[in-house]
Amino acid sequence: MVEVTIIDHEEQPTVGIRREIRVDQMQEFFAEIFDDVIRALRDAHVDPTGAPFARYRGRPAETVDIEAGFPVAEPFAGSGELVGGMLPAGRAAEAVHVGPYETLRETYAALEAWLGEHGLHAEEEMWERYDSGPASDPDPATWRTRVVWLVSGPEKEES
């Protein structure tokens, strides 16, 4: 069972790499991007302020508009393929997925069902924060991915 909470997400400066890729390329995209971004941040003497993220603009279909990187304390100008950005402020539904990335779809399906039950509309903007994963834990069964999905609709305090 997926526990969902409604949060007020504050704007968060980020640094990442944004591409439009085929969904079947996501695994290789993630395999290279986080190392590239962390290397560029070190070269710029900037420290990440939290866990890596992947931001989706629009719902993934055959292709996905995706940005992956890290939160930072201050807005970052970016250079080359590295872009400074913001995770947007807004009302969002948040759920924590525990387990391998291959089963994330189940958490998204449960989250969408919960939103429907509570009269909320999922916007086109969502992101995942990888609180633990292959870099920190070899056991996929314990990986933690926080899913944050901007929502609109009736104000609800339910979780």
Residue pairs with C-beta under 8 A, 6 or more apart in sequence:
1 110
2 95
2 96
2 97
2 107
2 110
2 111
2 114
3 95
3 96
3 159
4 93
4 94
4 95
4 110
4 111
4 114
4 115
4 159
5 93
5 94
5 95
5 159
6 91
6 92
6 93
6 94
6 120
6 151
6 156
6 157
6 158
6 159
7 91
7 92
7 93
7 94
7 148
8 89
8 90
8 91
8 92
9 87
9 88
9 89
9 90
9 91
9 92
9 148
9 150
10 89
11 86
11 87
11 88
11 89
12 71
12 86
12 87
13 71
13 72
13 73
13 74
13 75
13 76
13 84
13 85
13 86
14 53
14 55
14 67
14 69
14 70
14 71
14 72
14 76
14 84
14 85
14 86
14 87
15 37
15 40
15 41
15 46
15 48
15 69
15 70
15 72
15 76
15 78
15 82
15 83
15 84
15 85
16 33
16 37
16 53
16 55
16 67
16 68
16 69
16 70
16 82
16 83
16 85
17 33
17 36
17 37
17 67
17 68
17 69
17 81
17 82
17 83
18 65
18 66
18 67
18 83
18 85
19 29
19 65
19 66
19 67
20 63
20 64
20 65
20 66
21 29
21 63
21 64
21 66
22 62
22 63
22 64
23 60
23 61
23 62
23 63
23 64
26 64
26 66
29 66
29 68
30 54
30 68
33 68
33 69
34 52
34 68
34 69
34 70
34 135
36 82
37 52
37 68
37 69
37 70
37 82
38 48
38 70
40 79
40 82
41 47
41 48
41 70
41 72
44 76
46 72
46 76
47 72
47 73
48 70
48 71
48 72
49 70
49 71
49 72
49 73
50 70
50 71
50 129
51 70
51 71
51 129
51 130
51 131
52 68
52 69
52 70
52 129
52 130
53 68
53 69
53 70
53 71
53 87
53 127
53 128
53 129
53 130
54 66
54 67
54 68
54 127
54 128
54 130
55 66
55 67
55 68
55 85
55 87
55 125
55 126
55 127
56 64
56 65
56 66
56 125
56 126
56 127
57 65
57 66
57 67
57 124
57 125
58 64
58 65
58 124
59 124
67 83
67 85
69 85
71 87
75 84
75 86
76 84
77 84
78 84
87 127
87 148
88 125
88 150
90 123
90 125
90 150
91 150
91 151
91 152
92 148
92 149
92 150
92 151
93 111
93 114
93 115
93 120
93 122
93 148
93 149
93 151
94 146
94 147
94 148
94 149
95 107
95 110
95 111
95 114
95 146
95 147
96 131
96 144
96 145
96 146
96 147
97 103
97 104
97 106
97 107
97 144
97 145
97 146
97 147
98 141
98 142
98 143
98 144
99 140
99 141
99 142
99 143
100 140
100 141
100 143
101 133
101 140
101 143
101 145
104 128
104 145
104 147
107 145
107 147
108 147
111 122
111 147
111 149
112 122
115 121
115 122
115 149
115 151
115 153
118 153
118 154
118 156
118 158
119 153
119 154
119 156
120 151
120 152
120 153
120 154
120 156
121 151
121 152
121 153
122 149
122 150
122 151
123 149
123 150
123 151
123 152
125 149
125 150
126 147
126 148
126 149
126 150
127 147
127 148
128 145
128 146
128 147
128 148
129 145
129 146
129 148
130 143
130 144
130 145
131 144
131 145
131 146
132 142
132 143
132 144
133 143
133 144
133 145
134 140
134 143
137 143
